[in-house]
Amino acid sequence: MATVETKNFLEDIAYEKVKNLLHETIGLNFSCYRDEYLKRRLSIRLRATGTYTFSKYLGYLKKNPIEFNNILNDLTINFTTFFRDRDVYDYLEKRVLPVLFNSKEVAIWSAGCATGEEPYSLAILVHKVLGDQLPNYKVTIYASDIDEDALTKAQKGEYTKKQLCDVEDSLIKEYFSHEYTTYRIKDFVKQLVRFEKHDLMKPPLHNNLDLILCRNVMIFFARESQQHVHMHFYNALREGGYLVTGKSEILSGEPCAKFLCIDVNCRVYQKPSKDSSPTSEYRLGVAQVDTLSLNNLTGGQGTIVRR
Ligand SMILES: C[S@@+](CC[C@H](N)C(=O)[O-])C[C@H]1O[C@@H](n2cnc3c(N)ncnc32)[C@H](O)[C@@H]1O
């Protein structure tokens, strides 16, 4: 009879085989996810399929290829809302977009956009800031996700009233057309957004970007994969461009050393330009208590505070 150790060993091997099969079949590198997260999510599928062990699940996957879709749906949790973390959007509206619009051509990337609420919130913000001046600017908001179903919904741009609960009535009136229970994003905002399928582990599709938002995506990724993706972002940004991460995320390793953190609370980072010196517009310092803890967590990250 197999001992507990042997059983665990065989299960570990079967788990690795499941990961490899997923990589070969769907093309998604599942080793970018944290093992504890992946195992927790996969265990839902083990229960749903009645297999209960990775060894049996491996056989099930080979016989039922439709199961690959179920895994993808389970792994890529699409939860999102319009204007998620309102203070981040306030910061973008007041501190970032006005700076970006010193240039007539602006490129933004919403990476891991799920069902489109984030890029459409950005498009509304862009319209709010530029108003009648919008036709004088070329603004593109690239919005990408790995999940095709989510992208199809995003492209439709149709939402229920419940999904708009975080949007003020005045904005709903201005930016959505309304038919029965469906609220459709109006074309003049929709046309600012370009959706595309993209796996964040692969090199970015665009460069020279002014602003990248990648929020609440990296939380599922292993630390090395997070650093890999954040370095992709660093390279895809122009000098002086901004990166916004999710509120529960922090930069670590090389990206942490390369980016300047310009707002700890909203998790806004900037790719420094060659001639920017921390003593001119910004100074290095410890602003608040949460800054201190962030510095400790990230291994001594310098925080930039506007004078
Ligand atoms: C929780 S949603 C975040 C949506 C939005 N950014 C927000 O903060 O509300 C996470 C999204 O990341 C996407 N995602 C997960 N892994 C990905 C990958 N490797 N490449 C691209 N997108 C990924 C999921 O499909 C999902 O739509």
The ligand as an SDF file (V2000), in Angstrom:
LIG
                    3D

 27 29  0  0  0  0  0  0  0  0999 V2000
   -9.6500   41.0570  -11.4350 C   0  0  0  0  0  0  0  0  0  0  0  0
   -9.5540   41.4290  -13.1710 S   0  0  0  0  0  0  0  0  0  0  0  0
   -8.9280   43.0970  -13.1010 C   0  0  0  0  0  0  0  0  0  0  0  0
   -9.6910   44.0500  -13.9790 C   0  0  0  0  0  0  0  0  0  0  0  0
   -9.2940   45.5160  -13.8440 C   0  0  0  0  0  0  0  0  0  0  0  0
   -7.9010   45.7220  -14.1810 N   0  0  0  0  0  0  0  0  0  0  0  0
   -9.5950   46.0370  -12.4700 C   0  0  0  0  0  0  0  0  0  0  0  0
   -8.6850   46.3270  -11.6910 O   0  0  0  0  0  0  0  0  0  0  0  0
  -10.7840   46.1570  -12.1400 O   0  0  0  0  0  0  0  0  0  0  0  0
   -8.1100   40.4780  -13.6510 C   0  0  0  0  0  0  0  0  0  0  0  0
   -8.0060   40.2840  -15.1390 C   0  0  0  0  0  0  0  0  0  0  0  0
   -6.6790   39.8320  -15.4410 O   0  0  0  0  0  0  0  0  0  0  0  0
   -6.7480   38.9540  -16.5460 C   0  0  0  0  0  0  0  0  0  0  0  0
   -5.5390   38.1210  -16.6240 N   0  0  0  0  0  0  0  0  0  0  0  0
   -5.1470   37.1150  -15.7970 C   0  0  0  0  0  0  0  0  0  0  0  0
   -3.9880   36.5720  -16.2170 N   0  0  0  0  0  0  0  0  0  0  0  0
   -3.6390   37.2630  -17.3450 C   0  0  0  0  0  0  0  0  0  0  0  0
   -2.5460   37.1680  -18.2590 C   0  0  0  0  0  0  0  0  0  0  0  0
   -1.5650   36.2760  -18.0850 N   0  0  0  0  0  0  0  0  0  0  0  0
   -2.5060   38.0290  -19.3080 N   0  0  0  0  0  0  0  0  0  0  0  0
   -3.4990   38.9460  -19.4960 C   0  0  0  0  0  0  0  0  0  0  0  0
   -4.5540   39.0930  -18.6580 N   0  0  0  0  0  0  0  0  0  0  0  0
   -4.6300   38.2530  -17.5990 C   0  0  0  0  0  0  0  0  0  0  0  0
   -8.0030   38.1440  -16.2480 C   0  0  0  0  0  0  0  0  0  0  0  0
   -8.5020   37.5250  -17.4050 O   0  0  0  0  0  0  0  0  0  0  0  0
   -8.9340   39.2000  -15.6680 C   0  0  0  0  0  0  0  0  0  0  0  0
   -9.8040   39.7160  -16.6360 O   0  0  0  0  0  0  0  0  0  0  0  0
  1  2  1  0
  2  3  1  0
  2 10  1  0
  3  4  1  0
  4  5  1  0
  5  6  1  0
  5  7  1  0
  7  8  2  0
  7  9  1  0
 10 11  1  0
 11 12  1  0
 11 26  1  0
 12 13  1  0
 13 14  1  0
 13 24  1  0
 14 15  1  0
 14 23  1  0
 15 16  2  0
 16 17  1  0
 17 18  1  0
 17 23  2  0
 18 19  1  0
 18 20  2  0
 20 21  1  0
 21 22  2  0
 22 23  1  0
 24 25  1  0
 24 26  1  0
 26 27  1  0
M  CHG  2   2   1   9  -1
M  END
$$$$
